[in-house]
Amino acid sequence: MIHACRLWRSALLGAASATCLIAVGCQEPAAVVSLERTAVDAYRRPETLPVFAPTLSPRRYSAPFSDISIQINGLMDEPAWSAAPWSDDFSDIEGPTRATPSQRTRVKMLWDAKYLYIAADLAESDLWATLKKRDEIVFQDNDFEVFVDPDGDTREYYEIEVNALGTIFDLYLPQPYRAGGKANHNWTAEGMRVAIHLDGTLNDSRDTDKGWQVEMAIPWTAFAPVVQPNGDPTFQRASRPPIIGDSWRINFSRVQWMLEKREGSYAKVAGTPEDNWTWTPQWTIDMHIPQWWGFVTFVGPTVQKQEKSK
């Protein structure tokens, strides 16, 4: 999400230089889980001051390798998905001190030699979406968002947003906004496949819906380093699949607006800010602090092979 108007809380925090820069991804030793280590930033720039003191380290997820074909249809009904655990339920972006989200959100992930697979399950009593053109500002609707920093150096990362109509907004940032980064809206996740399944009726306020599901296949080639027009150096590793044991920095966000029923459909409640629910807390209303994103570790297919042999 781009919420530049909310980036007003800042303070100088002493941040050490990042040390997790290697050719095949960001390896995070299991023993290093302290909050001090996970807050490492590559910039020594003014930081956004957390509204709440962090009470937990960024969440972790182990994504199994899939050697089973996956059809992107929004249903998550392939046997491969049974090997992937559901994540923890999303909480408020500012952390568990805030109110528990009114509707459940969770994700699971898989990978193979070509794609990163993401499935999201979003409970929703009022399915609503209006934006239909690619690269419109999709978070003006209720949406689901993916943030990916392949090498974990907190710069050069990717954002993908989708609403219940399947409208995509994808962008690239060479560095976070607070460090002077400017979003590149011309970047496109080439080859990405996205499917939406609706459990209810879209934009119909006369009934109560159950939710919507998002299924994505993002090719590793989409994460190719982007040449900077001003000649700034590119630090990101080349686009290629991770190897078993690699960890990438990833987070997920759900934007949820308060709606009112109007003439059989919905409208935003005027003057009411959106809710932001995330897989792992950001501790302030700003998704663009990558050092608070979660660690996704790519693991082998052992569990899936056991499932196949049954």
C-alpha positions in Angstrom: 0.0 0.0 0.0 1.1 3.5 -0.6 0.1 5.6 2.4 2.5 8.4 2.1 0.2 10.7 4.1 0.6 8.4 7.1 4.4 8.4 7.2 4.6 11.2 9.6 5.9 9.4 12.6 9.7 9.3 12.4 12.7 9.2 14.7 16.3 8.4 14.4 17.0 4.9 15.4 20.5 3.5 15.4 20.4 0.8 12.7 23.4 -1.4 11.9 24.4 -2.2 8.4 22.7 -5.2 6.9 24.9 -8.3 6.6 22.6 -10.7 4.9 23.6 -10.3 1.3 24.5 -13.5 -0.6 24.1 -14.7 -4.1 21.3 -17.2 -3.6 19.1 -15.4 -1.1 19.0 -14.3 2.5 20.0 -17.0 4.9 18.8 -16.2 8.4 20.4 -18.5 11.1 17.8 -20.1 13.2 19.4 -19.0 16.4 19.3 -15.3 15.5 15.8 -14.3 16.3 16.2 -11.3 18.5 14.2 -8.1 17.8 17.4 -6.2 17.5 18.7 -8.4 14.7 15.4 -8.5 12.8 15.3 -4.6 12.8 18.5 -4.3 10.8 18.2 -1.9 7.9 20.5 -1.3 5.0 20.3 2.5 5.1 21.0 4.3 8.3 18.1 6.6 7.4 15.4 8.1 9.6 13.1 5.3 10.7 9.4 5.2 11.3 8.8 5.0 15.0 6.6 2.1 16.0 3.4 3.1 17.6 3.6 0.0 19.8 6.8 -1.5 21.2 7.3 -4.8 19.2 6.4 -7.8 21.3 7.4 -10.5 18.9 9.9 -11.2 16.1 8.7 -11.3 12.5 6.7 -14.5 11.9 8.2 -17.4 10.0 6.8 -19.9 7.5 8.2 -23.0 5.9 7.1 -23.3 2.2 7.2 -26.8 0.9 8.6 -27.6 -2.6 5.8 -29.0 -4.9 6.5 -31.7 -7.4 2.8 -32.0 -8.1 1.1 -29.9 -10.8 -0.9 -26.9 -9.6 -3.8 -25.4 -11.6 -4.4 -21.8 -10.7 -8.2 -21.7 -10.4 -8.8 -20.0 -7.0 -10.0 -23.3 -5.4 -6.8 -24.6 -3.9 -8.1 -28.1 -4.5 -4.9 -29.8 -5.8 -3.3 -32.4 -3.5 -0.1 -30.3 -3.4 -1.8 -27.7 -1.2 -2.5 -30.3 1.5 1.3 -30.3 2.3 1.3 -26.5 2.9 0.3 -25.4 6.4 -1.9 -22.4 6.9 -0.2 -19.3 8.4 -1.1 -17.7 11.6 -4.3 -15.6 11.3 -3.6 -12.0 10.3 -3.6 -9.4 13.1 -3.8 -5.6 13.0 -0.8 -3.9 11.2 0.1 -2.2 14.5 0.3 -5.5 16.4 -1.9 -7.6 18.7 -2.4 -4.7 21.1 -4.9 -3.4 18.6 -8.3 -5.0 18.1 -8.5 -8.4 16.6 -9.6 -8.2 12.9 -13.3 -8.7 12.5 -12.8 -11.2 9.6 -10.2 -14.0 9.3 -7.4 -13.9 6.9 -4.7 -16.6 6.4 -2.2 -17.7 3.7 -0.2 -20.7 2.6 2.7 -21.0 0.2 4.4 -23.6 -2.1 7.2 -23.4 -4.6 8.8 -25.2 -7.5 11.4 -24.6 -10.1 9.3 -22.0 -12.0 6.9 -20.4 -9.5 6.2 -19.1 -6.0 2.7 -20.2 -5.2 0.5 -18.2 -2.8 -3.0 -19.0 -1.6 -5.0 -16.7 0.6 -8.3 -17.3 2.3 -10.3 -14.2 3.3 -13.5 -14.5 5.2 -15.9 -11.7 4.1 -19.5 -11.1 4.9 -19.8 -8.3 2.2 -18.0 -9.0 -1.0 -17.3 -5.7 -2.7 -14.9 -4.4 -5.4 -15.2 -1.6 -8.0 -11.8 -1.2 -9.8 -11.4 -3.0 -13.0 -8.4 -1.5 -14.8 -4.9 -2.8 -14.2 -2.6 -0.6 -12.1 -5.5 1.4 -10.7 -4.9 2.1 -7.0 -6.4 -1.2 -5.9 -6.2 -0.6 -2.2 -9.0 1.9 -2.6 -11.1 -1.3 -2.7 -10.8 -4.1 -0.2 -7.8 -6.0 -1.4 -5.1 -8.6 -0.7 -1.4 -7.6 -1.0 1.9 -9.4 -1.3 5.3 -7.8 -0.6 8.5 -9.6 -1.6 12.2 -8.8 -0.9 14.1 -11.7 -2.4 17.5 -11.0 -0.8 16.3 -9.5 2.4 18.4 -6.4 2.3 15.3 -4.1 2.8 15.6 -2.5 -0.6 14.6 -3.4 -4.1 11.3 -5.1 -3.5 8.0 -5.9 -5.2 4.4 -5.3 -4.3 1.3 -7.0 -5.8 -2.3 -6.1 -5.0 -5.5 -7.7 -6.1 -9.2 -7.1 -5.4 -12.2 -9.5 -5.6 -12.6 -8.7 -9.3 -9.1 -9.9 -9.9 -7.8 -6.5 -10.8 -4.0 -6.3 -10.4 -1.8 -3.4 -9.2 1.9 -4.3 -9.3 4.8 -2.1 -8.6 8.5 -2.1 -7.8 10.5 0.0 -5.3 14.3 0.5 -5.4 14.2 1.4 -1.7 11.4 2.3 0.8 9.6 5.6 0.6 11.2 6.9 3.8 14.7 6.5 2.1 13.6 8.5 -0.9 12.3 5.5 -3.0 9.9 6.2 -5.8 7.5 3.5 -6.9 7.9 2.2 -10.4 4.3 1.5 -11.6 5.6 0.4 -15.0 7.0 -2.8 -13.5 4.8 -5.8 -14.3 4.9 -9.3 -12.9 5.3 -10.9 -16.3 4.0 -14.4 -16.5 2.1 -14.2 -13.2 -1.2 -16.1 -13.0 -3.9 -15.1 -10.6 -7.4 -16.6 -9.9 -10.2 -15.5 -7.6 -12.9 -17.6 -6.2 -15.9 -15.9 -4.6 -18.0 -17.6 -2.0 -21.0 -15.3 -2.3 -22.3 -12.6 -4.6 -20.1 -9.6 -5.4 -21.6 -6.1 -4.8 -24.9 -7.4 -3.6 -25.8 -6.1 -0.1 -29.1 -8.1 0.0 -27.3 -11.3 1.3 -24.5 -12.3 3.5 -21.4 -13.7 1.9 -18.8 -16.1 3.2 -15.5 -15.0 1.7 -13.1 -15.0 -1.2 -9.9 -16.9 -2.1 -6.9 -15.8 -4.0 -4.5 -18.2 -5.8 -1.3 -16.9 -7.4 1.7 -18.3 -9.3 4.5 -15.7 -9.5 7.4 -16.8 -11.8 10.9 -16.4 -10.3 11.8 -14.5 -13.5 9.4 -11.7 -12.4 11.9 -10.8 -9.7 14.6 -9.8 -12.1 16.7 -6.8 -11.0 15.2 -3.6 -12.4 17.7 -1.2 -14.1 17.5 2.2 -12.5 16.9 5.1 -14.9 19.2 7.4 -12.9 22.1 5.0 -13.0 21.9 4.0 -9.3 23.5 0.7 -8.5 21.4 -2.5 -8.3 22.1 -4.7 -5.3 19.5 -7.4 -5.8 20.5 -10.9 -6.7 19.6 -12.3 -10.1 16.1 -13.7 -10.6 16.3 -17.4 -10.1 14.6 -20.0 -7.9 15.8 -20.2 -4.3 17.5 -23.4 -3.1 16.3 -25.5 -0.2 17.1 -23.6 3.1 17.0 -20.1 1.6 14.8 -17.5 3.3 13.2 -14.5 1.7 11.5 -11.5 3.4 7.8 -11.5 2.6 4.7 -10.0 4.1 1.0 -10.0 3.3 -1.6 -7.3 3.9 -5.3 -7.0 3.7 -7.0 -3.6 3.3 -10.6 -3.5 4.6 -12.9 -0.5 4.3 -16.0 0.1 6.4 -19.0 -0.1 4.1 -22.6 0.9 4.3 -25.5 -0.7 2.3 -26.8 1.5 -0.4 -29.4 0.6 -3.1 -28.7 -3.1 -3.0 -24.9 -2.6 -3.2 -22.2 -0.9 -1.0 -20.5 2.4 -0.5 -17.6 3.4 1.8 -18.5 5.1 5.0 -17.3 8.6 4.4 -14.5 9.9 6.6 -13.6 6.4 7.9 -10.1 5.1 7.5 -9.4 1.6 6.3 -8.3 -1.3 8.5 -5.0 -2.9 7.7 -4.5 -6.5 8.7 -1.1 -8.2 8.1 0.5 -11.7 8.5 3.2 -10.3 10.6 2.9 -6.9 12.4 4.6 -3.8 11.1 4.1 -2.0 14.4 3.0 1.2 12.6 0.7 1.9 9.7 3.3 1.5 7.0 3.9 -1.7 5.0 7.1 -0.2 3.6 9.4 -1.2 6.5 10.8 -4.5 5.1 12.8 -5.4 8.1 9.6 -6.2 9.9 8.4 -8.5 7.1 8.3 -12.3 7.8 10.9 -14.9 7.0 9.7 -17.5 4.4 12.1 -20.5 4.3 11.9 -22.7 1.2 12.0 -26.4 2.3 12.0 -29.7 0.5 9.1 -31.9 -0.8 9.3 -34.7 1.8 5.9 -34.1 3.3 4.3 -34.0 -0.1 5.8 -37.3 -1.2 4.4 -38.9 1.9 1.0 -37.5 1.0 1.3 -38.9 -2.5 2.3 -42.4 -1.3 -0.9 -42.8 0.8 
